[in-house]
Amino acid sequence: MTEATAGLDFLHTVEERRIPTFRLDDVAALDCVDLFKIDIQGYEFEVMKNARRTLADTLAVYTEVEFQSVYLGQPLFDRIFALLTEADFILQDIVNQQRLLGKNCHEAMPFLHATRLFWADAGFVKTLGGLTPDRMIRQAAVSHFVFRWFDHAFDMLSACDRAQGSGFSGQYRDLFA
């Protein structure tokens, strides 16, 4: 734990264990991952750093990100953002934002509304470049059914229409009429 967690009595180390791990790229050969969801208490960056082949074939990533260090040596949002941007993802949404008061404020004025962004969940989607029409449709389905990112689903279907002359975006738009 770090200074950022001061005042959060419920956050404390109960036990430390060594657990054998394997790189995701070494475990399975996946030809296309629709959704890569990860929330492993501060180790997300290390997993993604060692899953570059998997990320290359992934359409969407949903991960917990920290803006203040919870665990010692933990990479923060900026490093995850840079890694995923380098892997051709764009940030689509930040949800479930958790905020807290700074240490001094927590002790002096615990009644204040917390405004300091602590952690959240971030959703990233693969950029359009290089996506086949089939993968555009799959990304639209993930955006619609999993995240309710209707605008992104429409954008993917519109791109598919341009690529293959389909009318999916019009049909999708009509669902909301």
Summary of the structure (lengths in Angstrom):
residues: 177
radius of gyration: 19.5
end to end distance: 50.1
largest distance: 62.7
contacts: 470
relative contact order: 0.14
helix: 41%
strand: 21%
